[in-house]
Amino acid sequence: MDTRMHVRIVPMNADHLDEVAELERICFSTPWSRNMLAEELDNALSAFLVALDDSGRVAGYAGLQVVLDEGYITNVAVRPDCRRQGVAGKLLQVFLDFAQGNRLAFLTLEVRASNYDAIALYGSRGFRSVGRRKNYYEHPREDAIIMTREFDTDGITDAVAGTAADGL
């Protein structure tokens, strides 16, 4: 039986902000505010995606910031009732495809040391633990595991042209 949820991945826009802000409050002890999320819509270095379920509701979302040839995944969140159905993996895959297509040197992120499901997902996509940030998270205080996936850029060191949203 296939337990994967059908979602449509689209760029986040102003219509999604209320649902994404609510998802932040549900998923994170220190959530980004609606205003912080809205600012990312105008940030040329950022690309935020939402996964919409069949009824058009936000099932999950993810954010990426690109600086030169480096990609920083800022957020990945999935509604509790949609977890373990492939939503986060689909969002992550868009960023992986973007990174490879735009010759980024790497994608990196931080994840709570106790978030074993997320660590396993990232590991299954080629991310490896490269460090630890002591007491990075609060409520509860916890270390962050730094996970990075490097890409073969075929010796090309040119910066990424355009903005993060151009390729998404």
C-alpha positions as CSV (number, residue, x, y, z in Angstrom):
1,M,0.0,0.0,0.0
2,D,1.3,3.4,-1.0
3,T,1.2,5.8,2.0
4,R,2.6,8.7,0.0
5,M,0.4,11.8,0.0
6,H,-0.4,13.5,-3.2
7,V,0.8,17.2,-3.0
8,R,1.5,19.9,-5.4
9,I,4.7,21.9,-4.8
10,V,4.4,25.6,-5.6
11,P,6.3,28.8,-4.6
12,M,5.0,30.3,-1.4
13,N,3.0,33.5,-1.9
14,A,1.1,35.9,0.3
15,D,-2.0,33.7,0.1
16,H,-0.1,31.0,2.0
17,L,1.3,33.1,4.8
18,D,-1.5,32.5,7.4
19,E,-1.3,28.7,7.0
20,V,2.5,28.7,7.0
21,A,2.7,30.9,10.1
22,E,0.3,28.5,11.9
23,L,2.4,25.6,10.8
24,E,5.4,27.4,12.3
25,R,3.6,27.7,15.6
26,I,2.6,24.0,15.6
27,C,6.1,22.7,14.6
28,F,8.6,24.9,16.3
29,S,9.2,26.2,19.8
30,T,10.6,29.5,18.4
31,P,8.5,30.0,15.3
32,W,9.1,32.5,12.6
33,S,6.4,35.2,12.6
34,R,4.0,35.9,9.8
35,N,5.9,39.1,9.2
36,M,9.3,37.3,9.0
37,L,7.8,34.9,6.5
38,A,6.3,37.8,4.5
39,E,9.7,39.4,4.3
40,E,11.2,36.3,2.7
41,L,8.8,36.7,-0.3
42,D,10.7,39.9,-1.2
43,N,14.2,38.5,-0.5
44,A,15.9,37.8,-3.8
45,L,18.2,35.3,-2.0
46,S,15.3,33.2,-0.7
47,A,13.0,30.6,-2.1
48,F,10.1,29.2,0.0
49,L,7.9,26.4,-1.2
50,V,4.6,25.0,0.0
51,A,3.2,21.6,-0.5
52,L,-0.5,21.8,-1.1
53,D,-2.8,18.9,-0.5
54,D,-5.7,18.0,-2.7
55,S,-8.0,20.5,-1.0
56,G,-5.4,23.3,-1.5
57,R,-4.4,23.4,2.1
58,V,-0.7,23.8,3.1
59,A,0.5,20.3,4.1
60,G,4.1,21.5,4.5
61,Y,6.6,24.1,3.5
62,A,10.4,24.6,3.2
63,G,12.7,27.6,2.8
64,L,16.1,28.0,1.1
65,Q,18.5,30.8,1.1
66,V,21.2,30.9,-1.6
67,V,24.4,32.9,-1.3
68,L,26.8,32.6,-4.2
69,D,27.1,28.8,-4.6
70,E,26.0,27.9,-1.1
71,G,22.5,26.8,-0.2
72,Y,21.1,27.1,3.3
73,I,17.8,25.2,4.1
74,T,16.2,27.4,6.7
75,N,13.0,25.6,7.4
76,V,11.2,22.3,6.7
77,A,7.8,21.7,8.4
78,V,4.9,19.4,7.7
79,R,1.5,19.3,9.3
80,P,1.3,16.6,12.0
81,D,-1.5,14.8,10.1
82,C,0.6,14.7,6.9
83,R,3.9,13.4,8.4
84,R,5.5,10.2,7.2
85,Q,3.7,10.5,3.9
86,G,6.6,11.8,1.7
87,V,5.8,15.5,2.0
88,A,9.1,16.7,3.4
89,G,10.9,14.4,1.0
90,K,9.2,16.0,-2.0
91,L,10.0,19.5,-0.8
92,L,13.6,18.5,-0.1
93,Q,13.9,17.0,-3.6
94,V,13.0,20.3,-5.3
95,F,15.8,22.0,-3.4
96,L,18.2,19.1,-4.3
97,D,17.3,19.4,-8.0
98,F,17.7,23.1,-7.8
99,A,21.1,22.8,-6.2
100,Q,22.4,20.4,-8.8
101,G,20.9,22.3,-11.7
102,N,22.4,25.5,-10.5
103,R,25.8,24.0,-9.6
104,L,25.6,24.8,-5.9
105,A,28.6,23.5,-4.0
106,F,26.4,22.3,-1.1
107,L,23.2,22.5,0.8
108,T,23.3,22.6,4.5
109,L,20.8,22.8,7.4
110,E,20.5,22.4,11.2
111,V,18.3,19.9,12.8
112,R,17.5,19.1,16.5
113,A,19.6,16.2,17.7
114,S,16.5,14.4,18.9
115,N,14.6,14.7,15.6
116,Y,15.5,11.2,14.4
117,D,13.0,11.1,11.6
118,A,14.3,14.3,10.0
119,I,17.9,13.1,10.5
120,A,17.0,9.8,8.8
121,L,15.3,11.7,5.9
122,Y,18.2,14.0,5.3
123,G,20.7,11.1,5.5
124,S,18.6,9.2,2.9
125,R,19.1,12.1,0.6
126,G,22.9,12.2,0.9
127,F,23.2,14.7,3.8
128,R,26.0,13.9,6.3
129,S,26.5,15.2,9.8
130,V,29.4,17.6,9.7
131,G,29.2,19.3,13.1
132,R,27.1,20.2,16.2
133,R,26.0,23.5,17.6
134,K,25.8,23.2,21.4
135,N,22.6,24.5,22.9
136,Y,21.5,25.9,19.6
137,Y,17.8,25.4,20.3
138,E,15.7,26.6,23.2
139,H,12.5,25.3,24.7
140,P,13.8,22.7,25.3
141,R,17.5,23.5,25.1
142,E,19.1,21.2,22.7
143,D,22.1,20.8,20.3
144,A,21.7,21.1,16.6
145,I,23.2,18.7,14.2
146,I,24.7,20.4,11.1
147,M,24.0,18.3,8.1
148,T,25.4,19.0,4.6
149,R,25.2,17.6,1.2
150,E,28.0,18.5,-1.2
151,F,27.7,18.5,-4.9
152,D,30.2,17.8,-7.7
153,T,30.4,21.1,-9.5
154,D,32.8,19.7,-12.2
155,G,35.4,22.2,-11.2
156,I,33.2,25.2,-11.9
157,T,33.5,27.8,-9.2
158,D,31.3,30.6,-10.7
159,A,28.6,32.1,-8.5
160,V,25.0,31.2,-9.2
161,A,23.4,33.7,-11.6
162,G,20.0,35.1,-10.8
163,T,18.0,34.7,-7.7
164,A,17.1,31.7,-5.6
165,A,13.5,31.8,-6.9
166,D,14.5,31.8,-10.5
167,G,14.9,28.1,-10.7
168,L,12.0,27.1,-8.4
